[in-house]
Amino acid sequence: MKQSLLDKVKKAHFPETQAYTLEFNAETCSHCGMCAQTCPTSCLQWDEEKKIPYGTGLVDLELACIGCNNCEAICPSSSIRVRGEYRVLEGRYKTPADMTGKMTPYAPLNGTTPGDEFAVPTGLTDTEQVIYNRRSIRMFKNKPVPKELLKRIIEAARFAPSAGNGQPWKFVVVTDRDLLDKIDEKCGSILNMIHWLYSGKQLWRKFCVSLLSFFQVNKWDQRPIAAMEKVKYTGKGKITFNAPAVIHLLKDKRGISHPDVDVAIAAQNLVLAAHSLGLGTCYVGFIASTIKYAPAVRKMLGIDYPYELVISICVGYPKVKAQDKPVPRRPVSVEWIS
């Protein structure tokens, strides 16, 4: 059957999608609301009257869930579960066949998994345990992080490997919450514009998004748009989650080979060291993705040539420690050549 122009435009960026599903047990729910608070997108909302969570979608996405399992990890009564898998069934973002499959618990020891999918790993090295237990934290205590600890985790980042030992990085540490709120506000206004364009029903908006997705394939996935929606309705301080400290990692654009990769390795050193010291962290890409349209933010952070922001990391003391546990992940595609 011949497709209409509208269908062609829609399938370029609003393709048929298989979403995750949520299973919720209202009888065992403790009504704490932490699942909705820690959800990184607009997926989980909190019903103030019934004191229970409920799932929401976005545009043509039935459930705006990214499958991070934060709600499962933080729930004190195991009342919520994420099931199924996210798959784009057609179009530019179609999920490759080798990237599909049911999420499974960790299995580092000869492919065996624990009876409890959230069990803390045993029989592993300290480094492995940090890797499996570390979770993105979006709920922080209103407690400053000592400068000595911030220096300590940056030191861990400093000793990351880099191409040609170029070490093409620079760190900007912000602990001034008023400044962080101003940055949130500037970047949030740009995210709101992107969300407005994406969620519009007019044909011209859909066409613009499809065109933009063709040239910026990494920027227009449905899932981060749902996170933008949460930024919109939660407002002040949400991009950086009211964290007491945010470390901005910059690259020297003239760095050898792939300086973004060097900075990414340093960043992971930093977050793993932070976790081992009892700190929570969360990667934030929204500031880096909007800063090119917000020269005022570059000025606030003192970013000049040859440096460019790659990623920002929120740092603080977790409000809830129960979130530190391994969660299921999608099977990994591995091709063995011998």
NORCOR-V207193 format. One record per run of one state. SS is the DSSP state (2 for helix, 1 for strand, 0 for the rest). FROM is the first residue (numbers start at 1). LEN is the number of residues. If there is no record, write none. Layout:
BEGIN
ss:from:len
SS:FROM:LEN
SS:FROM:LEN
END
This chain:
BEGIN
ss:from:len
0:1:4
2:5:9
0:14:3
1:17:2
0:19:2
1:21:4
0:25:9
2:34:5
0:39:5
1:44:4
0:48:4
1:52:4
0:56:2
1:58:1
0:59:2
1:61:1
0:62:8
2:70:5
0:75:5
1:80:4
0:84:3
1:87:2
0:89:8
2:97:3
0:100:4
1:104:1
0:105:4
1:109:1
0:110:2
1:112:1
0:113:13
2:126:8
0:134:2
1:136:1
0:137:3
1:140:1
0:141:6
2:147:12
0:159:4
2:163:3
0:166:3
1:169:6
0:175:2
2:177:23
0:200:3
2:203:13
0:216:6
2:222:13
0:235:10
1:245:8
0:253:6
2:259:18
0:277:3
1:280:5
0:285:1
2:286:8
0:294:1
2:295:7
0:302:5
1:307:10
0:317:1
1:318:1
0:319:2
2:321:3
0:324:5
1:329:1
0:330:9
END
